[in-house]
Amino acid sequence: MRRAVVTASATAAGVVLLLSLKPHDPAAPVTAIGATGASGASGSTGGTGGTGGATTDASNGGTSRSVTGDAVSTRYGPVQVKVALDADRRITKIDVVQYPSRDHRDQEINSYAIPVLNQEALAAQSAKIDVVSGATYTSDGYTRSLQSALDKAAE
């Protein structure tokens, strides 16, 4: 009899715990983290979105282009990057315009993952980079958005 009471109590406690879990809500887009190449200037973009078009930076003689990739929806929210390219179409800077950051765990994961992804993409000069362990969805959205920006720049 005692065993049945303990088993029933444990089962009831387990059900209550499972029902009290909250599902992970999709994240709202935020202004985010940037990376630079050899120029040494670091920063992020001033907005939370983009038209996906290319712009020319007149401050350095018009030799730099910025292209915003498509916003890629992931399980935890959209990921979107903006890429600066020099005259030789080399990636000089990557700004992550949107990334999941709704809760503390999203912020913790992406504060580590995004700089790693930026560094990998700058080193590879392409979107063919490894995913960051523990940030698979962000990594996938990042590479897809980066590839769309590079495709737009090639047009």
Chimera marker file (.cmm) of the C-alpha trace (Angstrom):
<marker_set name="trace">
<marker id="1" x="0.000" y="0.000" z="0.000" r="1" g="1" b="0" radius="0.5"/>
<marker id="2" x="2.790" y="2.376" z="0.889" r="1" g="1" b="0" radius="0.5"/>
<marker id="3" x="4.483" y="1.761" z="-2.466" r="1" g="1" b="0" radius="0.5"/>
<marker id="4" x="1.277" y="2.668" z="-4.330" r="1" g="1" b="0" radius="0.5"/>
<marker id="5" x="0.949" y="5.970" z="-2.462" r="1" g="1" b="0" radius="0.5"/>
<marker id="6" x="4.563" y="6.929" z="-3.212" r="1" g="1" b="0" radius="0.5"/>
<marker id="7" x="4.184" y="5.974" z="-6.889" r="1" g="1" b="0" radius="0.5"/>
<marker id="8" x="0.941" y="7.924" z="-7.253" r="1" g="1" b="0" radius="0.5"/>
<marker id="9" x="2.443" y="10.985" z="-5.544" r="1" g="1" b="0" radius="0.5"/>
<marker id="10" x="5.549" y="10.898" z="-7.744" r="1" g="1" b="0" radius="0.5"/>
<marker id="11" x="3.427" y="10.538" z="-10.878" r="1" g="1" b="0" radius="0.5"/>
<marker id="12" x="1.212" y="13.451" z="-9.875" r="1" g="1" b="0" radius="0.5"/>
<marker id="13" x="4.248" y="15.627" z="-9.122" r="1" g="1" b="0" radius="0.5"/>
<marker id="14" x="5.768" y="14.731" z="-12.504" r="1" g="1" b="0" radius="0.5"/>
<marker id="15" x="2.571" y="15.640" z="-14.353" r="1" g="1" b="0" radius="0.5"/>
<marker id="16" x="2.343" y="18.973" z="-12.533" r="1" g="1" b="0" radius="0.5"/>
<marker id="17" x="5.964" y="19.782" z="-13.414" r="1" g="1" b="0" radius="0.5"/>
<marker id="18" x="5.443" y="18.906" z="-17.073" r="1" g="1" b="0" radius="0.5"/>
<marker id="19" x="2.299" y="21.025" z="-17.287" r="1" g="1" b="0" radius="0.5"/>
<marker id="20" x="4.045" y="23.987" z="-15.652" r="1" g="1" b="0" radius="0.5"/>
<marker id="21" x="6.724" y="24.187" z="-18.365" r="1" g="1" b="0" radius="0.5"/>
<marker id="22" x="6.234" y="27.101" z="-20.708" r="1" g="1" b="0" radius="0.5"/>
<marker id="23" x="6.907" y="26.690" z="-24.428" r="1" g="1" b="0" radius="0.5"/>
<marker id="24" x="9.697" y="28.758" z="-25.934" r="1" g="1" b="0" radius="0.5"/>
<marker id="25" x="8.093" y="31.799" z="-27.598" r="1" g="1" b="0" radius="0.5"/>
<marker id="26" x="9.474" y="33.092" z="-30.904" r="1" g="1" b="0" radius="0.5"/>
<marker id="27" x="11.934" y="35.900" z="-30.325" r="1" g="1" b="0" radius="0.5"/>
<marker id="28" x="11.479" y="39.482" z="-31.339" r="1" g="1" b="0" radius="0.5"/>
<marker id="29" x="14.131" y="40.923" z="-33.651" r="1" g="1" b="0" radius="0.5"/>
<marker id="30" x="16.784" y="43.104" z="-32.058" r="1" g="1" b="0" radius="0.5"/>
<marker id="31" x="19.669" y="45.283" z="-33.083" r="1" g="1" b="0" radius="0.5"/>
<marker id="32" x="22.698" y="43.159" z="-32.674" r="1" g="1" b="0" radius="0.5"/>
<marker id="33" x="26.318" y="42.254" z="-32.808" r="1" g="1" b="0" radius="0.5"/>
<marker id="34" x="28.805" y="43.258" z="-35.516" r="1" g="1" b="0" radius="0.5"/>
<marker id="35" x="32.207" y="42.079" z="-36.633" r="1" g="1" b="0" radius="0.5"/>
<marker id="36" x="34.921" y="43.628" z="-38.711" r="1" g="1" b="0" radius="0.5"/>
<marker id="37" x="37.775" y="42.463" z="-40.790" r="1" g="1" b="0" radius="0.5"/>
<marker id="38" x="41.176" y="44.087" z="-40.955" r="1" g="1" b="0" radius="0.5"/>
<marker id="39" x="39.809" y="47.629" z="-40.783" r="1" g="1" b="0" radius="0.5"/>
<marker id="40" x="39.627" y="47.472" z="-36.987" r="1" g="1" b="0" radius="0.5"/>
<marker id="41" x="36.332" y="49.326" z="-36.606" r="1" g="1" b="0" radius="0.5"/>
<marker id="42" x="33.684" y="47.355" z="-34.815" r="1" g="1" b="0" radius="0.5"/>
<marker id="43" x="30.004" y="48.095" z="-34.534" r="1" g="1" b="0" radius="0.5"/>
<marker id="44" x="26.470" y="47.183" z="-35.342" r="1" g="1" b="0" radius="0.5"/>
<marker id="45" x="23.807" y="48.551" z="-37.587" r="1" g="1" b="0" radius="0.5"/>
<marker id="46" x="21.353" y="51.123" z="-36.388" r="1" g="1" b="0" radius="0.5"/>
<marker id="47" x="18.163" y="49.320" z="-37.366" r="1" g="1" b="0" radius="0.5"/>
<marker id="48" x="16.322" y="46.081" z="-36.884" r="1" g="1" b="0" radius="0.5"/>
<marker id="49" x="15.633" y="45.292" z="-40.476" r="1" g="1" b="0" radius="0.5"/>
<marker id="50" x="16.624" y="45.908" z="-44.004" r="1" g="1" b="0" radius="0.5"/>
<marker id="51" x="15.270" y="45.959" z="-47.467" r="1" g="1" b="0" radius="0.5"/>
<marker id="52" x="17.755" y="43.407" z="-48.664" r="1" g="1" b="0" radius="0.5"/>
<marker id="53" x="19.237" y="45.842" z="-51.151" r="1" g="1" b="0" radius="0.5"/>
<marker id="54" x="22.792" y="46.948" z="-51.636" r="1" g="1" b="0" radius="0.5"/>
<marker id="55" x="24.162" y="50.359" z="-50.729" r="1" g="1" b="0" radius="0.5"/>
<marker id="56" x="27.452" y="51.998" z="-51.567" r="1" g="1" b="0" radius="0.5"/>
<marker id="57" x="29.555" y="53.684" z="-48.906" r="1" g="1" b="0" radius="0.5"/>
<marker id="58" x="30.684" y="57.040" z="-50.301" r="1" g="1" b="0" radius="0.5"/>
<marker id="59" x="32.926" y="57.766" z="-47.304" r="1" g="1" b="0" radius="0.5"/>
<marker id="60" x="35.718" y="55.627" z="-48.736" r="1" g="1" b="0" radius="0.5"/>
<marker id="61" x="35.409" y="56.548" z="-52.375" r="1" g="1" b="0" radius="0.5"/>
<marker id="62" x="32.492" y="54.249" z="-53.123" r="1" g="1" b="0" radius="0.5"/>
<marker id="63" x="34.584" y="51.090" z="-53.021" r="1" g="1" b="0" radius="0.5"/>
<marker id="64" x="32.525" y="49.382" z="-50.326" r="1" g="1" b="0" radius="0.5"/>
<marker id="65" x="29.067" y="47.864" z="-50.684" r="1" g="1" b="0" radius="0.5"/>
<marker id="66" x="26.676" y="46.822" z="-47.963" r="1" g="1" b="0" radius="0.5"/>
<marker id="67" x="24.153" y="44.111" z="-48.695" r="1" g="1" b="0" radius="0.5"/>
<marker id="68" x="21.462" y="42.939" z="-46.302" r="1" g="1" b="0" radius="0.5"/>
<marker id="69" x="20.502" y="39.288" z="-46.520" r="1" g="1" b="0" radius="0.5"/>
<marker id="70" x="17.021" y="37.893" z="-46.175" r="1" g="1" b="0" radius="0.5"/>
<marker id="71" x="15.598" y="37.526" z="-42.678" r="1" g="1" b="0" radius="0.5"/>
<marker id="72" x="15.548" y="33.775" z="-42.071" r="1" g="1" b="0" radius="0.5"/>
<marker id="73" x="12.927" y="32.456" z="-39.673" r="1" g="1" b="0" radius="0.5"/>
<marker id="74" x="14.212" y="29.924" z="-37.167" r="1" g="1" b="0" radius="0.5"/>
<marker id="75" x="12.491" y="28.055" z="-34.369" r="1" g="1" b="0" radius="0.5"/>
<marker id="76" x="13.486" y="30.768" z="-31.888" r="1" g="1" b="0" radius="0.5"/>
<marker id="77" x="13.158" y="33.862" z="-34.071" r="1" g="1" b="0" radius="0.5"/>
<marker id="78" x="14.523" y="35.531" z="-37.205" r="1" g="1" b="0" radius="0.5"/>
<marker id="79" x="18.199" y="35.842" z="-38.071" r="1" g="1" b="0" radius="0.5"/>
<marker id="80" x="19.403" y="38.469" z="-40.551" r="1" g="1" b="0" radius="0.5"/>
<marker id="81" x="22.876" y="39.687" z="-41.475" r="1" g="1" b="0" radius="0.5"/>
<marker id="82" x="24.263" y="42.702" z="-43.290" r="1" g="1" b="0" radius="0.5"/>
<marker id="83" x="27.550" y="42.263" z="-45.132" r="1" g="1" b="0" radius="0.5"/>
<marker id="84" x="30.065" y="44.918" z="-46.194" r="1" g="1" b="0" radius="0.5"/>
<marker id="85" x="32.110" y="44.011" z="-49.256" r="1" g="1" b="0" radius="0.5"/>
<marker id="86" x="35.126" y="45.795" z="-50.698" r="1" g="1" b="0" radius="0.5"/>
<marker id="87" x="35.779" y="46.434" z="-54.406" r="1" g="1" b="0" radius="0.5"/>
<marker id="88" x="37.190" y="42.914" z="-54.804" r="1" g="1" b="0" radius="0.5"/>
<marker id="89" x="33.989" y="41.444" z="-53.291" r="1" g="1" b="0" radius="0.5"/>
<marker id="90" x="35.822" y="40.374" z="-50.143" r="1" g="1" b="0" radius="0.5"/>
<marker id="91" x="33.802" y="40.424" z="-46.934" r="1" g="1" b="0" radius="0.5"/>
<marker id="92" x="35.142" y="43.202" z="-44.719" r="1" g="1" b="0" radius="0.5"/>
<marker id="93" x="32.430" y="43.393" z="-42.075" r="1" g="1" b="0" radius="0.5"/>
<marker id="94" x="29.371" y="41.449" z="-40.968" r="1" g="1" b="0" radius="0.5"/>
<marker id="95" x="26.620" y="42.899" z="-38.795" r="1" g="1" b="0" radius="0.5"/>
<marker id="96" x="23.912" y="40.668" z="-37.407" r="1" g="1" b="0" radius="0.5"/>
<marker id="97" x="20.814" y="42.812" z="-37.744" r="1" g="1" b="0" radius="0.5"/>
<marker id="98" x="18.355" y="40.381" z="-36.125" r="1" g="1" b="0" radius="0.5"/>
<marker id="99" x="18.819" y="37.368" z="-33.907" r="1" g="1" b="0" radius="0.5"/>
<marker id="100" x="16.796" y="35.553" z="-31.229" r="1" g="1" b="0" radius="0.5"/>
<marker id="101" x="17.141" y="37.236" z="-27.831" r="1" g="1" b="0" radius="0.5"/>
<marker id="102" x="13.776" y="36.927" z="-26.123" r="1" g="1" b="0" radius="0.5"/>
<marker id="103" x="14.990" y="35.255" z="-22.954" r="1" g="1" b="0" radius="0.5"/>
<marker id="104" x="18.202" y="34.981" z="-20.975" r="1" g="1" b="0" radius="0.5"/>
<marker id="105" x="19.167" y="31.646" z="-22.545" r="1" g="1" b="0" radius="0.5"/>
<marker id="106" x="18.831" y="33.039" z="-26.090" r="1" g="1" b="0" radius="0.5"/>
<marker id="107" x="21.006" y="36.004" z="-25.129" r="1" g="1" b="0" radius="0.5"/>
<marker id="108" x="23.605" y="33.750" z="-23.524" r="1" g="1" b="0" radius="0.5"/>
<marker id="109" x="23.810" y="31.398" z="-26.505" r="1" g="1" b="0" radius="0.5"/>
<marker id="110" x="23.920" y="34.131" z="-29.131" r="1" g="1" b="0" radius="0.5"/>
<marker id="111" x="26.406" y="36.347" z="-27.277" r="1" g="1" b="0" radius="0.5"/>
<marker id="112" x="28.835" y="33.470" z="-27.716" r="1" g="1" b="0" radius="0.5"/>
<marker id="113" x="27.699" y="32.073" z="-31.084" r="1" g="1" b="0" radius="0.5"/>
<marker id="114" x="27.406" y="35.227" z="-33.179" r="1" g="1" b="0" radius="0.5"/>
<marker id="115" x="31.014" y="36.423" z="-32.736" r="1" g="1" b="0" radius="0.5"/>
<marker id="116" x="32.213" y="32.896" z="-33.567" r="1" g="1" b="0" radius="0.5"/>
<marker id="117" x="30.033" y="32.800" z="-36.694" r="1" g="1" b="0" radius="0.5"/>
<marker id="118" x="31.251" y="36.266" z="-37.724" r="1" g="1" b="0" radius="0.5"/>
<marker id="119" x="34.888" y="35.240" z="-37.282" r="1" g="1" b="0" radius="0.5"/>
<marker id="120" x="34.390" y="32.003" z="-39.233" r="1" g="1" b="0" radius="0.5"/>
<marker id="121" x="32.608" y="33.768" z="-42.105" r="1" g="1" b="0" radius="0.5"/>
<marker id="122" x="35.285" y="36.466" z="-42.340" r="1" g="1" b="0" radius="0.5"/>
<marker id="123" x="38.009" y="33.813" z="-42.389" r="1" g="1" b="0" radius="0.5"/>
<marker id="124" x="36.205" y="31.636" z="-44.955" r="1" g="1" b="0" radius="0.5"/>
<marker id="125" x="34.989" y="34.599" z="-47.051" r="1" g="1" b="0" radius="0.5"/>
<marker id="126" x="31.814" y="32.625" z="-47.691" r="1" g="1" b="0" radius="0.5"/>
<marker id="127" x="28.749" y="31.174" z="-46.017" r="1" g="1" b="0" radius="0.5"/>
<marker id="128" x="30.277" y="27.692" z="-45.985" r="1" g="1" b="0" radius="0.5"/>
<marker id="129" x="31.102" y="27.583" z="-42.295" r="1" g="1" b="0" radius="0.5"/>
<marker id="130" x="30.567" y="25.123" z="-39.459" r="1" g="1" b="0" radius="0.5"/>
<marker id="131" x="27.658" y="25.513" z="-37.090" r="1" g="1" b="0" radius="0.5"/>
<marker id="132" x="28.300" y="26.499" z="-33.490" r="1" g="1" b="0" radius="0.5"/>
<marker id="133" x="27.484" y="23.692" z="-31.084" r="1" g="1" b="0" radius="0.5"/>
<marker id="134" x="24.506" y="24.630" z="-28.941" r="1" g="1" b="0" radius="0.5"/>
<marker id="135" x="23.373" y="27.300" z="-31.413" r="1" g="1" b="0" radius="0.5"/>
<marker id="136" x="22.306" y="25.144" z="-34.339" r="1" g="1" b="0" radius="0.5"/>
<marker id="137" x="19.189" y="27.136" z="-35.252" r="1" g="1" b="0" radius="0.5"/>
<marker id="138" x="20.986" y="30.482" z="-35.079" r="1" g="1" b="0" radius="0.5"/>
<marker id="139" x="23.897" y="29.053" z="-37.092" r="1" g="1" b="0" radius="0.5"/>
<marker id="140" x="21.548" y="27.761" z="-39.786" r="1" g="1" b="0" radius="0.5"/>
<marker id="141" x="19.690" y="31.075" z="-40.022" r="1" g="1" b="0" radius="0.5"/>
<marker id="142" x="22.994" y="32.970" z="-40.064" r="1" g="1" b="0" radius="0.5"/>
<marker id="143" x="24.477" y="30.949" z="-42.939" r="1" g="1" b="0" radius="0.5"/>
<marker id="144" x="21.265" y="31.132" z="-44.978" r="1" g="1" b="0" radius="0.5"/>
<marker id="145" x="20.971" y="34.909" z="-44.508" r="1" g="1" b="0" radius="0.5"/>
<marker id="146" x="24.673" y="35.377" z="-45.274" r="1" g="1" b="0" radius="0.5"/>
<marker id="147" x="24.373" y="33.309" z="-48.451" r="1" g="1" b="0" radius="0.5"/>
<marker id="148" x="21.380" y="35.364" z="-49.590" r="1" g="1" b="0" radius="0.5"/>
<marker id="149" x="23.369" y="38.584" z="-49.037" r="1" g="1" b="0" radius="0.5"/>
<marker id="150" x="26.316" y="37.209" z="-51.004" r="1" g="1" b="0" radius="0.5"/>
<marker id="151" x="23.962" y="36.106" z="-53.790" r="1" g="1" b="0" radius="0.5"/>
<marker id="152" x="22.465" y="39.608" z="-53.943" r="1" g="1" b="0" radius="0.5"/>
<marker id="153" x="25.937" y="41.147" z="-54.075" r="1" g="1" b="0" radius="0.5"/>
<marker id="154" x="26.870" y="38.938" z="-57.034" r="1" g="1" b="0" radius="0.5"/>
<marker id="155" x="23.900" y="40.159" z="-59.084" r="1" g="1" b="0" radius="0.5"/>
<link id1="1" id2="2" r="1" g="1" b="0" radius="0.2"/>
<link id1="2" id2="3" r="1" g="1" b="0" radius="0.2"/>
<link id1="3" id2="4" r="1" g="1" b="0" radius="0.2"/>
<link id1="4" id2="5" r="1" g="1" b="0" radius="0.2"/>
<link id1="5" id2="6" r="1" g="1" b="0" radius="0.2"/>
<link id1="6" id2="7" r="1" g="1" b="0" radius="0.2"/>
<link id1="7" id2="8" r="1" g="1" b="0" radius="0.2"/>
<link id1="8" id2="9" r="1" g="1" b="0" radius="0.2"/>
<link id1="9" id2="10" r="1" g="1" b="0" radius="0.2"/>
<link id1="10" id2="11" r="1" g="1" b="0" radius="0.2"/>
<link id1="11" id2="12" r="1" g="1" b="0" radius="0.2"/>
<link id1="12" id2="13" r="1" g="1" b="0" radius="0.2"/>
<link id1="13" id2="14" r="1" g="1" b="0" radius="0.2"/>
<link id1="14" id2="15" r="1" g="1" b="0" radius="0.2"/>
<link id1="15" id2="16" r="1" g="1" b="0" radius="0.2"/>
<link id1="16" id2="17" r="1" g="1" b="0" radius="0.2"/>
<link id1="17" id2="18" r="1" g="1" b="0" radius="0.2"/>
<link id1="18" id2="19" r="1" g="1" b="0" radius="0.2"/>
<link id1="19" id2="20" r="1" g="1" b="0" radius="0.2"/>
<link id1="20" id2="21" r="1" g="1" b="0" radius="0.2"/>
<link id1="21" id2="22" r="1" g="1" b="0" radius="0.2"/>
<link id1="22" id2="23" r="1" g="1" b="0" radius="0.2"/>
<link id1="23" id2="24" r="1" g="1" b="0" radius="0.2"/>
<link id1="24" id2="25" r="1" g="1" b="0" radius="0.2"/>
<link id1="25" id2="26" r="1" g="1" b="0" radius="0.2"/>
<link id1="26" id2="27" r="1" g="1" b="0" radius="0.2"/>
<link id1="27" id2="28" r="1" g="1" b="0" radius="0.2"/>
<link id1="28" id2="29" r="1" g="1" b="0" radius="0.2"/>
<link id1="29" id2="30" r="1" g="1" b="0" radius="0.2"/>
<link id1="30" id2="31" r="1" g="1" b="0" radius="0.2"/>
<link id1="31" id2="32" r="1" g="1" b="0" radius="0.2"/>
<link id1="32" id2="33" r="1" g="1" b="0" radius="0.2"/>
<link id1="33" id2="34" r="1" g="1" b="0" radius="0.2"/>
<link id1="34" id2="35" r="1" g="1" b="0" radius="0.2"/>
<link id1="35" id2="36" r="1" g="1" b="0" radius="0.2"/>
<link id1="36" id2="37" r="1" g="1" b="0" radius="0.2"/>
<link id1="37" id2="38" r="1" g="1" b="0" radius="0.2"/>
<link id1="38" id2="39" r="1" g="1" b="0" radius="0.2"/>
<link id1="39" id2="40" r="1" g="1" b="0" radius="0.2"/>
<link id1="40" id2="41" r="1" g="1" b="0" radius="0.2"/>
<link id1="41" id2="42" r="1" g="1" b="0" radius="0.2"/>
<link id1="42" id2="43" r="1" g="1" b="0" radius="0.2"/>
<link id1="43" id2="44" r="1" g="1" b="0" radius="0.2"/>
<link id1="44" id2="45" r="1" g="1" b="0" radius="0.2"/>
<link id1="45" id2="46" r="1" g="1" b="0" radius="0.2"/>
<link id1="46" id2="47" r="1" g="1" b="0" radius="0.2"/>
<link id1="47" id2="48" r="1" g="1" b="0" radius="0.2"/>
<link id1="48" id2="49" r="1" g="1" b="0" radius="0.2"/>
<link id1="49" id2="50" r="1" g="1" b="0" radius="0.2"/>
<link id1="50" id2="51" r="1" g="1" b="0" radius="0.2"/>
<link id1="51" id2="52" r="1" g="1" b="0" radius="0.2"/>
<link id1="52" id2="53" r="1" g="1" b="0" radius="0.2"/>
<link id1="53" id2="54" r="1" g="1" b="0" radius="0.2"/>
<link id1="54" id2="55" r="1" g="1" b="0" radius="0.2"/>
<link id1="55" id2="56" r="1" g="1" b="0" radius="0.2"/>
<link id1="56" id2="57" r="1" g="1" b="0" radius="0.2"/>
<link id1="57" id2="58" r="1" g="1" b="0" radius="0.2"/>
<link id1="58" id2="59" r="1" g="1" b="0" radius="0.2"/>
<link id1="59" id2="60" r="1" g="1" b="0" radius="0.2"/>
<link id1="60" id2="61" r="1" g="1" b="0" radius="0.2"/>
<link id1="61" id2="62" r="1" g="1" b="0" radius="0.2"/>
<link id1="62" id2="63" r="1" g="1" b="0" radius="0.2"/>
<link id1="63" id2="64" r="1" g="1" b="0" radius="0.2"/>
<link id1="64" id2="65" r="1" g="1" b="0" radius="0.2"/>
<link id1="65" id2="66" r="1" g="1" b="0" radius="0.2"/>
<link id1="66" id2="67" r="1" g="1" b="0" radius="0.2"/>
<link id1="67" id2="68" r="1" g="1" b="0" radius="0.2"/>
<link id1="68" id2="69" r="1" g="1" b="0" radius="0.2"/>
<link id1="69" id2="70" r="1" g="1" b="0" radius="0.2"/>
<link id1="70" id2="71" r="1" g="1" b="0" radius="0.2"/>
<link id1="71" id2="72" r="1" g="1" b="0" radius="0.2"/>
<link id1="72" id2="73" r="1" g="1" b="0" radius="0.2"/>
<link id1="73" id2="74" r="1" g="1" b="0" radius="0.2"/>
<link id1="74" id2="75" r="1" g="1" b="0" radius="0.2"/>
<link id1="75" id2="76" r="1" g="1" b="0" radius="0.2"/>
<link id1="76" id2="77" r="1" g="1" b="0" radius="0.2"/>
<link id1="77" id2="78" r="1" g="1" b="0" radius="0.2"/>
<link id1="78" id2="79" r="1" g="1" b="0" radius="0.2"/>
<link id1="79" id2="80" r="1" g="1" b="0" radius="0.2"/>
<link id1="80" id2="81" r="1" g="1" b="0" radius="0.2"/>
<link id1="81" id2="82" r="1" g="1" b="0" radius="0.2"/>
<link id1="82" id2="83" r="1" g="1" b="0" radius="0.2"/>
<link id1="83" id2="84" r="1" g="1" b="0" radius="0.2"/>
<link id1="84" id2="85" r="1" g="1" b="0" radius="0.2"/>
<link id1="85" id2="86" r="1" g="1" b="0" radius="0.2"/>
<link id1="86" id2="87" r="1" g="1" b="0" radius="0.2"/>
<link id1="87" id2="88" r="1" g="1" b="0" radius="0.2"/>
<link id1="88" id2="89" r="1" g="1" b="0" radius="0.2"/>
<link id1="89" id2="90" r="1" g="1" b="0" radius="0.2"/>
<link id1="90" id2="91" r="1" g="1" b="0" radius="0.2"/>
<link id1="91" id2="92" r="1" g="1" b="0" radius="0.2"/>
<link id1="92" id2="93" r="1" g="1" b="0" radius="0.2"/>
<link id1="93" id2="94" r="1" g="1" b="0" radius="0.2"/>
<link id1="94" id2="95" r="1" g="1" b="0" radius="0.2"/>
<link id1="95" id2="96" r="1" g="1" b="0" radius="0.2"/>
<link id1="96" id2="97" r="1" g="1" b="0" radius="0.2"/>
<link id1="97" id2="98" r="1" g="1" b="0" radius="0.2"/>
<link id1="98" id2="99" r="1" g="1" b="0" radius="0.2"/>
<link id1="99" id2="100" r="1" g="1" b="0" radius="0.2"/>
<link id1="100" id2="101" r="1" g="1" b="0" radius="0.2"/>
<link id1="101" id2="102" r="1" g="1" b="0" radius="0.2"/>
<link id1="102" id2="103" r="1" g="1" b="0" radius="0.2"/>
<link id1="103" id2="104" r="1" g="1" b="0" radius="0.2"/>
<link id1="104" id2="105" r="1" g="1" b="0" radius="0.2"/>
<link id1="105" id2="106" r="1" g="1" b="0" radius="0.2"/>
<link id1="106" id2="107" r="1" g="1" b="0" radius="0.2"/>
<link id1="107" id2="108" r="1" g="1" b="0" radius="0.2"/>
<link id1="108" id2="109" r="1" g="1" b="0" radius="0.2"/>
<link id1="109" id2="110" r="1" g="1" b="0" radius="0.2"/>
<link id1="110" id2="111" r="1" g="1" b="0" radius="0.2"/>
<link id1="111" id2="112" r="1" g="1" b="0" radius="0.2"/>
<link id1="112" id2="113" r="1" g="1" b="0" radius="0.2"/>
<link id1="113" id2="114" r="1" g="1" b="0" radius="0.2"/>
<link id1="114" id2="115" r="1" g="1" b="0" radius="0.2"/>
<link id1="115" id2="116" r="1" g="1" b="0" radius="0.2"/>
<link id1="116" id2="117" r="1" g="1" b="0" radius="0.2"/>
<link id1="117" id2="118" r="1" g="1" b="0" radius="0.2"/>
<link id1="118" id2="119" r="1" g="1" b="0" radius="0.2"/>
<link id1="119" id2="120" r="1" g="1" b="0" radius="0.2"/>
<link id1="120" id2="121" r="1" g="1" b="0" radius="0.2"/>
<link id1="121" id2="122" r="1" g="1" b="0" radius="0.2"/>
<link id1="122" id2="123" r="1" g="1" b="0" radius="0.2"/>
<link id1="123" id2="124" r="1" g="1" b="0" radius="0.2"/>
<link id1="124" id2="125" r="1" g="1" b="0" radius="0.2"/>
<link id1="125" id2="126" r="1" g="1" b="0" radius="0.2"/>
<link id1="126" id2="127" r="1" g="1" b="0" radius="0.2"/>
<link id1="127" id2="128" r="1" g="1" b="0" radius="0.2"/>
<link id1="128" id2="129" r="1" g="1" b="0" radius="0.2"/>
<link id1="129" id2="130" r="1" g="1" b="0" radius="0.2"/>
<link id1="130" id2="131" r="1" g="1" b="0" radius="0.2"/>
<link id1="131" id2="132" r="1" g="1" b="0" radius="0.2"/>
<link id1="132" id2="133" r="1" g="1" b="0" radius="0.2"/>
<link id1="133" id2="134" r="1" g="1" b="0" radius="0.2"/>
<link id1="134" id2="135" r="1" g="1" b="0" radius="0.2"/>
<link id1="135" id2="136" r="1" g="1" b="0" radius="0.2"/>
<link id1="136" id2="137" r="1" g="1" b="0" radius="0.2"/>
<link id1="137" id2="138" r="1" g="1" b="0" radius="0.2"/>
<link id1="138" id2="139" r="1" g="1" b="0" radius="0.2"/>
<link id1="139" id2="140" r="1" g="1" b="0" radius="0.2"/>
<link id1="140" id2="141" r="1" g="1" b="0" radius="0.2"/>
<link id1="141" id2="142" r="1" g="1" b="0" radius="0.2"/>
<link id1="142" id2="143" r="1" g="1" b="0" radius="0.2"/>
<link id1="143" id2="144" r="1" g="1" b="0" radius="0.2"/>
<link id1="144" id2="145" r="1" g="1" b="0" radius="0.2"/>
<link id1="145" id2="146" r="1" g="1" b="0" radius="0.2"/>
<link id1="146" id2="147" r="1" g="1" b="0" radius="0.2"/>
<link id1="147" id2="148" r="1" g="1" b="0" radius="0.2"/>
<link id1="148" id2="149" r="1" g="1" b="0" radius="0.2"/>
<link id1="149" id2="150" r="1" g="1" b="0" radius="0.2"/>
<link id1="150" id2="151" r="1" g="1" b="0" radius="0.2"/>
<link id1="151" id2="152" r="1" g="1" b="0" radius="0.2"/>
<link id1="152" id2="153" r="1" g="1" b="0" radius="0.2"/>
<link id1="153" id2="154" r="1" g="1" b="0" radius="0.2"/>
<link id1="154" id2="155" r="1" g="1" b="0" radius="0.2"/>
</marker_set>
